[in-house]
Amino acid sequence: MAHVIVDTCEKDMLCIDSCPSNAIHPLKEETEWEAASQLYINPEECMDCGACISTCPTNSIYLAEEVPADKAEFVAKNAAYYGK
């Protein structure tokens, strides 16, 4: 199961730097950067390594099955960002 970023994300890019599979977007150089309110993890590219969790200063990253009930919609929002 992939990891999920929720709305407390501050787009600090630390998770992007720690992700060995480059599954987190948008990057600053991508056109979507300014419009995106947060970062998103591609569920098909996430390796479930957990490297991003320990680097997130806002505790905004969860395993999909462990997302708090009040943030459950972010599982679908992460997937929808990638058209999945």
PDB file as gemmi writes it, atoms N, CA and C in Angstrom:
CRYST1    1.000    1.000    1.000  90.00  90.00  90.00 P 1                      
ATOM      1  N   MET A   1       0.854  -1.186   0.000  1.00  0.00           N  
ATOM      2  CA  MET A   1       0.000   0.000   0.000  1.00  0.00           C  
ATOM      3  C   MET A   1       0.890   1.236   0.000  1.00  0.00           C  
ATOM      4  N   ALA A   2       0.543   2.201  -0.771  1.00  0.00           N  
ATOM      5  CA  ALA A   2       1.337   3.428  -0.929  1.00  0.00           C  
ATOM      6  C   ALA A   2       1.186   4.352   0.269  1.00  0.00           C  
ATOM      7  N   HIS A   3       2.048   5.321   0.316  1.00  0.00           N  
ATOM      8  CA  HIS A   3       1.960   6.373   1.314  1.00  0.00           C  
ATOM      9  C   HIS A   3       1.101   7.508   0.758  1.00  0.00           C  
ATOM     10  N   VAL A   4       0.595   8.338   1.655  1.00  0.00           N  
ATOM     11  CA  VAL A   4      -0.326   9.418   1.296  1.00  0.00           C  
ATOM     12  C   VAL A   4       0.091  10.682   2.028  1.00  0.00           C  
ATOM     13  N   ILE A   5       0.027  11.816   1.330  1.00  0.00           N  
ATOM     14  CA  ILE A   5       0.285  13.110   1.954  1.00  0.00           C  
ATOM     15  C   ILE A   5      -1.060  13.787   2.175  1.00  0.00           C  
ATOM     16  N   VAL A   6      -1.237  14.373   3.370  1.00  0.00           N  
ATOM     17  CA  VAL A   6      -2.495  15.047   3.705  1.00  0.00           C  
ATOM     18  C   VAL A   6      -2.315  16.562   3.691  1.00  0.00           C  
ATOM     19  N   ASP A   7      -3.391  17.272   3.990  1.00  0.00           N  
ATOM     20  CA  ASP A   7      -3.446  18.728   3.827  1.00  0.00           C  
ATOM     21  C   ASP A   7      -2.569  19.555   4.756  1.00  0.00           C  
ATOM     22  N   THR A   8      -1.890  18.949   5.706  1.00  0.00           N  
ATOM     23  CA  THR A   8      -0.994  19.718   6.565  1.00  0.00           C  
ATOM     24  C   THR A   8       0.380  19.917   5.917  1.00  0.00           C  
ATOM     25  N   CYS A   9       0.536  19.385   4.717  1.00  0.00           N  
ATOM     26  CA  CYS A   9       1.777  19.521   3.947  1.00  0.00           C  
ATOM     27  C   CYS A   9       2.076  20.994   3.674  1.00  0.00           C  
ATOM     28  N   GLU A  10       3.327  21.377   3.891  1.00  0.00           N  
ATOM     29  CA  GLU A  10       3.758  22.759   3.656  1.00  0.00           C  
ATOM     30  C   GLU A  10       4.666  22.897   2.437  1.00  0.00           C  
ATOM     31  N   LYS A  11       4.761  21.849   1.617  1.00  0.00           N  
ATOM     32  CA  LYS A  11       5.582  21.862   0.399  1.00  0.00           C  
ATOM     33  C   LYS A  11       7.031  22.260   0.675  1.00  0.00           C  
ATOM     34  N   ASP A  12       7.603  21.721   1.752  1.00  0.00           N  
ATOM     35  CA  ASP A  12       8.982  22.051   2.103  1.00  0.00           C  
ATOM     36  C   ASP A  12      10.009  21.271   1.288  1.00  0.00           C  
ATOM     37  N   MET A  13       9.574  20.277   0.535  1.00  0.00           N  
ATOM     38  CA  MET A  13      10.394  19.484  -0.381  1.00  0.00           C  
ATOM     39  C   MET A  13      11.314  18.471   0.293  1.00  0.00           C  
ATOM     40  N   LEU A  14      11.316  18.359   1.603  1.00  0.00           N  
ATOM     41  CA  LEU A  14      12.192  17.400   2.267  1.00  0.00           C  
ATOM     42  C   LEU A  14      11.831  15.966   1.890  1.00  0.00           C  
ATOM     43  N   CYS A  15      10.556  15.693   1.742  1.00  0.00           N  
ATOM     44  CA  CYS A  15      10.132  14.346   1.352  1.00  0.00           C  
ATOM     45  C   CYS A  15      10.561  14.034  -0.079  1.00  0.00           C  
ATOM     46  N   ILE A  16      10.518  15.017  -0.933  1.00  0.00           N  
ATOM     47  CA  ILE A  16      10.951  14.815  -2.324  1.00  0.00           C  
ATOM     48  C   ILE A  16      12.418  14.412  -2.352  1.00  0.00           C  
ATOM     49  N   ASP A  17      13.217  15.102  -1.562  1.00  0.00           N  
ATOM     50  CA  ASP A  17      14.651  14.819  -1.518  1.00  0.00           C  
ATOM     51  C   ASP A  17      14.950  13.426  -0.970  1.00  0.00           C  
ATOM     52  N   SER A  18      14.081  12.906  -0.105  1.00  0.00           N  
ATOM     53  CA  SER A  18      14.331  11.608   0.511  1.00  0.00           C  
ATOM     54  C   SER A  18      13.734  10.433  -0.258  1.00  0.00           C  
ATOM     55  N   CYS A  19      12.915  10.685  -1.261  1.00  0.00           N  
ATOM     56  CA  CYS A  19      12.197   9.625  -1.975  1.00  0.00           C  
ATOM     57  C   CYS A  19      13.078   8.979  -3.040  1.00  0.00           C  
ATOM     58  N   PRO A  20      13.454   7.695  -2.863  1.00  0.00           N  
ATOM     59  CA  PRO A  20      14.311   7.041  -3.853  1.00  0.00           C  
ATOM     60  C   PRO A  20      13.600   6.694  -5.165  1.00  0.00           C  
ATOM     61  N   SER A  21      12.262   6.708  -5.157  1.00  0.00           N  
ATOM     62  CA  SER A  21      11.543   6.353  -6.384  1.00  0.00           C  
ATOM     63  C   SER A  21      10.978   7.565  -7.121  1.00  0.00           C  
ATOM     64  N   ASN A  22      11.279   8.757  -6.639  1.00  0.00           N  
ATOM     65  CA  ASN A  22      10.795   9.991  -7.261  1.00  0.00           C  
ATOM     66  C   ASN A  22       9.277   9.977  -7.460  1.00  0.00           C  
ATOM     67  N   ALA A  23       8.556   9.479  -6.453  1.00  0.00           N  
ATOM     68  CA  ALA A  23       7.105   9.333  -6.538  1.00  0.00           C  
ATOM     69  C   ALA A  23       6.349  10.561  -6.038  1.00  0.00           C  
ATOM     70  N   ILE A  24       7.058  11.584  -5.555  1.00  0.00           N  
ATOM     71  CA  ILE A  24       6.396  12.748  -4.959  1.00  0.00           C  
ATOM     72  C   ILE A  24       6.507  13.952  -5.879  1.00  0.00           C  
ATOM     73  N   HIS A  25       5.365  14.581  -6.136  1.00  0.00           N  
ATOM     74  CA  HIS A  25       5.290  15.742  -7.027  1.00  0.00           C  
ATOM     75  C   HIS A  25       4.231  16.708  -6.530  1.00  0.00           C  
ATOM     76  N   PRO A  26       4.145  17.909  -7.017  1.00  0.00           N  
ATOM     77  CA  PRO A  26       4.956  18.476  -8.088  1.00  0.00           C  
ATOM     78  C   PRO A  26       6.306  18.967  -7.570  1.00  0.00           C  
ATOM     79  N   LEU A  27       7.250  19.015  -8.466  1.00  0.00           N  
ATOM     80  CA  LEU A  27       8.556  19.586  -8.181  1.00  0.00           C  
ATOM     81  C   LEU A  27       8.488  21.083  -8.455  1.00  0.00           C  
ATOM     82  N   LYS A  28       9.414  21.835  -7.870  1.00  0.00           N  
ATOM     83  CA  LYS A  28       9.410  23.292  -8.079  1.00  0.00           C  
ATOM     84  C   LYS A  28       9.500  23.676  -9.544  1.00  0.00           C  
ATOM     85  N   GLU A  29      10.180  22.869 -10.343  1.00  0.00           N  
ATOM     86  CA  GLU A  29      10.345  23.201 -11.762  1.00  0.00           C  
ATOM     87  C   GLU A  29       9.144  22.786 -12.614  1.00  0.00           C  
ATOM     88  N   GLU A  30       8.188  22.111 -12.039  1.00  0.00           N  
ATOM     89  CA  GLU A  30       6.993  21.713 -12.778  1.00  0.00           C  
ATOM     90  C   GLU A  30       5.956  22.832 -12.756  1.00  0.00           C  
ATOM     91  N   THR A  31       5.202  22.939 -13.813  1.00  0.00           N  
ATOM     92  CA  THR A  31       4.234  24.032 -13.928  1.00  0.00           C  
ATOM     93  C   THR A  31       3.140  23.965 -12.868  1.00  0.00           C  
ATOM     94  N   GLU A  32       2.865  22.791 -12.325  1.00  0.00           N  
ATOM     95  CA  GLU A  32       1.824  22.632 -11.316  1.00  0.00           C  
ATOM     96  C   GLU A  32       2.232  23.135  -9.935  1.00  0.00           C  
ATOM     97  N   TRP A  33       3.508  23.441  -9.733  1.00  0.00           N  
ATOM     98  CA  TRP A  33       4.025  23.798  -8.408  1.00  0.00           C  
ATOM     99  C   TRP A  33       3.231  24.926  -7.753  1.00  0.00           C  
ATOM    100  N   GLU A  34       3.067  26.037  -8.426  1.00  0.00           N  
ATOM    101  CA  GLU A  34       2.399  27.199  -7.834  1.00  0.00           C  
ATOM    102  C   GLU A  34       0.937  26.923  -7.486  1.00  0.00           C  
ATOM    103  N   ALA A  35       0.244  26.203  -8.332  1.00  0.00           N  
ATOM    104  CA  ALA A  35      -1.184  25.945  -8.121  1.00  0.00           C  
ATOM    105  C   ALA A  35      -1.449  24.874  -7.066  1.00  0.00           C  
ATOM    106  N   ALA A  36      -0.506  23.987  -6.848  1.00  0.00           N  
ATOM    107  CA  ALA A  36      -0.716  22.886  -5.901  1.00  0.00           C  
ATOM    108  C   ALA A  36      -0.695  23.391  -4.464  1.00  0.00           C  
ATOM    109  N   SER A  37      -1.667  22.975  -3.700  1.00  0.00           N  
ATOM    110  CA  SER A  37      -1.729  23.372  -2.295  1.00  0.00           C  
ATOM    111  C   SER A  37      -0.872  22.472  -1.416  1.00  0.00           C  
ATOM    112  N   GLN A  38      -0.442  21.339  -1.966  1.00  0.00           N  
ATOM    113  CA  GLN A  38       0.377  20.395  -1.219  1.00  0.00           C  
ATOM    114  C   GLN A  38       1.117  19.510  -2.209  1.00  0.00           C  
ATOM    115  N   LEU A  39       1.946  18.602  -1.686  1.00  0.00           N  
ATOM    116  CA  LEU A  39       2.620  17.605  -2.499  1.00  0.00           C  
ATOM    117  C   LEU A  39       1.777  16.332  -2.511  1.00  0.00           C  
ATOM    118  N   TYR A  40       2.016  15.459  -3.493  1.00  0.00           N  
ATOM    119  CA  TYR A  40       1.247  14.236  -3.647  1.00  0.00           C  
ATOM    120  C   TYR A  40       2.179  13.077  -3.949  1.00  0.00           C  
ATOM    121  N   ILE A  41       1.804  11.876  -3.478  1.00  0.00           N  
ATOM    122  CA  ILE A  41       2.591  10.672  -3.737  1.00  0.00           C  
ATOM    123  C   ILE A  41       1.858   9.817  -4.758  1.00  0.00           C  
ATOM    124  N   ASN A  42       2.560   9.453  -5.823  1.00  0.00           N  
ATOM    125  CA  ASN A  42       1.989   8.596  -6.852  1.00  0.00           C  
ATOM    126  C   ASN A  42       1.871   7.178  -6.287  1.00  0.00           C  
ATOM    127  N   PRO A  43       0.648   6.654  -6.150  1.00  0.00           N  
ATOM    128  CA  PRO A  43       0.482   5.333  -5.540  1.00  0.00           C  
ATOM    129  C   PRO A  43       1.085   4.195  -6.354  1.00  0.00           C  
ATOM    130  N   GLU A  44       1.291   4.401  -7.640  1.00  0.00           N  
ATOM    131  CA  GLU A  44       1.877   3.350  -8.474  1.00  0.00           C  
ATOM    132  C   GLU A  44       3.403   3.383  -8.477  1.00  0.00           C  
ATOM    133  N   GLU A  45       3.994   4.490  -8.056  1.00  0.00           N  
ATOM    134  CA  GLU A  45       5.448   4.602  -8.034  1.00  0.00           C  
ATOM    135  C   GLU A  45       6.035   4.491  -6.631  1.00  0.00           C  
ATOM    136  N   CYS A  46       5.207   4.663  -5.616  1.00  0.00           N  
ATOM    137  CA  CYS A  46       5.670   4.593  -4.230  1.00  0.00           C  
ATOM    138  C   CYS A  46       6.158   3.181  -3.918  1.00  0.00           C  
ATOM    139  N   MET A  47       7.363   3.083  -3.359  1.00  0.00           N  
ATOM    140  CA  MET A  47       7.964   1.793  -3.022  1.00  0.00           C  
ATOM    141  C   MET A  47       7.651   1.371  -1.586  1.00  0.00           C  
ATOM    142  N   ASP A  48       6.904   2.168  -0.870  1.00  0.00           N  
ATOM    143  CA  ASP A  48       6.571   1.889   0.530  1.00  0.00           C  
ATOM    144  C   ASP A  48       7.797   1.774   1.429  1.00  0.00           C  
ATOM    145  N   CYS A  49       8.826   2.516   1.117  1.00  0.00           N  
ATOM    146  CA  CYS A  49      10.045   2.434   1.921  1.00  0.00           C  
ATOM    147  C   CYS A  49       9.941   3.238   3.214  1.00  0.00           C  
ATOM    148  N   GLY A  50       9.088   4.270   3.222  1.00  0.00           N  
ATOM    149  CA  GLY A  50       8.894   5.076   4.418  1.00  0.00           C  
ATOM    150  C   GLY A  50       9.927   6.163   4.628  1.00  0.00           C  
ATOM    151  N   ALA A  51      10.851   6.333   3.709  1.00  0.00           N  
ATOM    152  CA  ALA A  51      11.893   7.349   3.870  1.00  0.00           C  
ATOM    153  C   ALA A  51      11.301   8.753   4.019  1.00  0.00           C  
ATOM    154  N   CYS A  52      10.207   9.002   3.353  1.00  0.00           N  
ATOM    155  CA  CYS A  52       9.583  10.328   3.391  1.00  0.00           C  
ATOM    156  C   CYS A  52       8.967  10.654   4.748  1.00  0.00           C  
ATOM    157  N   ILE A  53       8.484   9.641   5.455  1.00  0.00           N  
ATOM    158  CA  ILE A  53       7.798   9.871   6.731  1.00  0.00           C  
ATOM    159  C   ILE A  53       8.717  10.559   7.731  1.00  0.00           C  
ATOM    160  N   SER A  54       9.919  10.067   7.881  1.00  0.00           N  
ATOM    161  CA  SER A  54      10.822  10.620   8.898  1.00  0.00           C  
ATOM    162  C   SER A  54      11.354  12.001   8.538  1.00  0.00           C  
ATOM    163  N   THR A  55      11.264  12.397   7.282  1.00  0.00           N  
ATOM    164  CA  THR A  55      11.776  13.715   6.897  1.00  0.00           C  
ATOM    165  C   THR A  55      10.708  14.802   6.937  1.00  0.00           C  
ATOM    166  N   CYS A  56       9.447  14.419   7.102  1.00  0.00           N  
ATOM    167  CA  CYS A  56       8.349  15.397   7.066  1.00  0.00           C  
ATOM    168  C   CYS A  56       8.197  16.092   8.419  1.00  0.00           C  
ATOM    169  N   PRO A  57       8.491  17.393   8.492  1.00  0.00           N  
ATOM    170  CA  PRO A  57       8.404  18.104   9.770  1.00  0.00           C  
ATOM    171  C   PRO A  57       6.970  18.366  10.237  1.00  0.00           C  
ATOM    172  N   THR A  58       5.995  18.187   9.341  1.00  0.00           N  
ATOM    173  CA  THR A  58       4.601  18.440   9.722  1.00  0.00           C  
ATOM    174  C   THR A  58       3.815  17.146   9.935  1.00  0.00           C  
ATOM    175  N   ASN A  59       4.492  16.002   9.901  1.00  0.00           N  
ATOM    176  CA  ASN A  59       3.830  14.700  10.083  1.00  0.00           C  
ATOM    177  C   ASN A  59       2.625  14.556   9.165  1.00  0.00           C  
ATOM    178  N   SER A  60       2.813  14.871   7.905  1.00  0.00           N  
ATOM    179  CA  SER A  60       1.741  14.876   6.914  1.00  0.00           C  
ATOM    180  C   SER A  60       1.704  13.632   6.041  1.00  0.00           C  
ATOM    181  N   ILE A  61       2.554  12.643   6.315  1.00  0.00           N  
ATOM    182  CA  ILE A  61       2.642  11.457   5.457  1.00  0.00           C  
ATOM    183  C   ILE A  61       2.280  10.217   6.262  1.00  0.00           C  
ATOM    184  N   TYR A  62       1.393   9.414   5.683  1.00  0.00           N  
ATOM    185  CA  TYR A  62       0.903   8.199   6.322  1.00  0.00           C  
ATOM    186  C   TYR A  62       0.887   7.051   5.322  1.00  0.00           C  
ATOM    187  N   LEU A  63       0.932   5.823   5.829  1.00  0.00           N  
ATOM    188  CA  LEU A  63       0.572   4.687   5.007  1.00  0.00           C  
ATOM    189  C   LEU A  63      -0.898   4.851   4.673  1.00  0.00           C  
ATOM    190  N   ALA A  64      -1.300   4.485   3.471  1.00  0.00           N  
ATOM    191  CA  ALA A  64      -2.691   4.698   3.056  1.00  0.00           C  
ATOM    192  C   ALA A  64      -3.680   4.075   4.030  1.00  0.00           C  
ATOM    193  N   GLU A  65      -3.373   2.905   4.540  1.00  0.00           N  
ATOM    194  CA  GLU A  65      -4.303   2.250   5.454  1.00  0.00           C  
ATOM    195  C   GLU A  65      -4.265   2.820   6.870  1.00  0.00           C  
ATOM    196  N   GLU A  66      -3.346   3.752   7.148  1.00  0.00           N  
ATOM    197  CA  GLU A  66      -3.244   4.356   8.467  1.00  0.00           C  
ATOM    198  C   GLU A  66      -3.598   5.843   8.482  1.00  0.00           C  
ATOM    199  N   VAL A  67      -4.129   6.354   7.382  1.00  0.00           N  
ATOM    200  CA  VAL A  67      -4.546   7.755   7.324  1.00  0.00           C  
ATOM    201  C   VAL A  67      -5.667   7.957   8.342  1.00  0.00           C  
ATOM    202  N   PRO A  68      -5.585   9.001   9.181  1.00  0.00           N  
ATOM    203  CA  PRO A  68      -6.654   9.247  10.151  1.00  0.00           C  
ATOM    204  C   PRO A  68      -8.011   9.397   9.451  1.00  0.00           C  
ATOM    205  N   ALA A  69      -9.052   8.986  10.127  1.00  0.00           N  
ATOM    206  CA  ALA A  69     -10.401   8.999   9.536  1.00  0.00           C  
ATOM    207  C   ALA A  69     -10.784  10.374   9.008  1.00  0.00           C  
ATOM    208  N   ASP A  70     -10.387  11.439   9.702  1.00  0.00           N  
ATOM    209  CA  ASP A  70     -10.754  12.783   9.259  1.00  0.00           C  
ATOM    210  C   ASP A  70      -9.936  13.269   8.061  1.00  0.00           C  
ATOM    211  N   LYS A  71      -8.968  12.467   7.625  1.00  0.00           N  
ATOM    212  CA  LYS A  71      -8.136  12.803   6.461  1.00  0.00           C  
ATOM    213  C   LYS A  71      -8.270  11.757   5.357  1.00  0.00           C  
ATOM    214  N   ALA A  72      -9.239  10.858   5.476  1.00  0.00           N  
ATOM    215  CA  ALA A  72      -9.386   9.726   4.555  1.00  0.00           C  
ATOM    216  C   ALA A  72      -9.521  10.146   3.097  1.00  0.00           C  
ATOM    217  N   GLU A  73     -10.094  11.312   2.839  1.00  0.00           N  
ATOM    218  CA  GLU A  73     -10.272  11.739   1.448  1.00  0.00           C  
ATOM    219  C   GLU A  73      -8.949  11.975   0.721  1.00  0.00           C  
ATOM    220  N   PHE A  74      -7.855  12.097   1.462  1.00  0.00           N  
ATOM    221  CA  PHE A  74      -6.567  12.360   0.831  1.00  0.00           C  
ATOM    222  C   PHE A  74      -5.965  11.134   0.159  1.00  0.00           C  
ATOM    223  N   VAL A  75      -6.453   9.946   0.479  1.00  0.00           N  
ATOM    224  CA  VAL A  75      -6.022   8.750  -0.255  1.00  0.00           C  
ATOM    225  C   VAL A  75      -6.450   8.912  -1.714  1.00  0.00           C  
ATOM    226  N   ALA A  76      -7.700   9.275  -1.917  1.00  0.00           N  
ATOM    227  CA  ALA A  76      -8.218   9.478  -3.275  1.00  0.00           C  
ATOM    228  C   ALA A  76      -7.618  10.721  -3.928  1.00  0.00           C  
ATOM    229  N   LYS A  77      -7.383  11.768  -3.139  1.00  0.00           N  
ATOM    230  CA  LYS A  77      -6.829  13.011  -3.714  1.00  0.00           C  
ATOM    231  C   LYS A  77      -5.413  12.787  -4.234  1.00  0.00           C  
ATOM    232  N   ASN A  78      -4.603  12.004  -3.514  1.00  0.00           N  
ATOM    233  CA  ASN A  78      -3.247  11.710  -3.992  1.00  0.00           C  
ATOM    234  C   ASN A  78      -3.324  10.942  -5.302  1.00  0.00           C  
ATOM    235  N   ALA A  79      -4.170   9.931  -5.366  1.00  0.00           N  
ATOM    236  CA  ALA A  79      -4.312   9.131  -6.592  1.00  0.00           C  
ATOM    237  C   ALA A  79      -4.866   9.982  -7.731  1.00  0.00           C  
ATOM    238  N   ALA A  80      -5.840  10.829  -7.428  1.00  0.00           N  
ATOM    239  CA  ALA A  80      -6.474  11.668  -8.462  1.00  0.00           C  
ATOM    240  C   ALA A  80      -5.478  12.649  -9.063  1.00  0.00           C  
ATOM    241  N   TYR A  81      -4.537  13.131  -8.289  1.00  0.00           N  
ATOM    242  CA  TYR A  81      -3.529  14.053  -8.813  1.00  0.00           C  
ATOM    243  C   TYR A  81      -2.788  13.419  -9.992  1.00  0.00           C  
ATOM    244  N   TYR A  82      -2.607  12.112  -9.926  1.00  0.00           N  
ATOM    245  CA  TYR A  82      -1.906  11.393 -10.987  1.00  0.00           C  
ATOM    246  C   TYR A  82      -2.855  10.748 -11.981  1.00  0.00           C  
ATOM    247  N   GLY A  83      -4.132  11.046 -11.874  1.00  0.00           N  
ATOM    248  CA  GLY A  83      -5.101  10.502 -12.801  1.00  0.00           C  
ATOM    249  C   GLY A  83      -5.349   9.024 -12.629  1.00  0.00           C  
ATOM    250  N   LYS A  84      -5.160   8.542 -11.428  1.00  0.00           N  
ATOM    251  CA  LYS A  84      -5.307   7.098 -11.149  1.00  0.00           C  
ATOM    252  C   LYS A  84      -6.673   6.808 -10.556  1.00  0.00           C  
TER     253      LYS A  84                                                      
END                                                                             
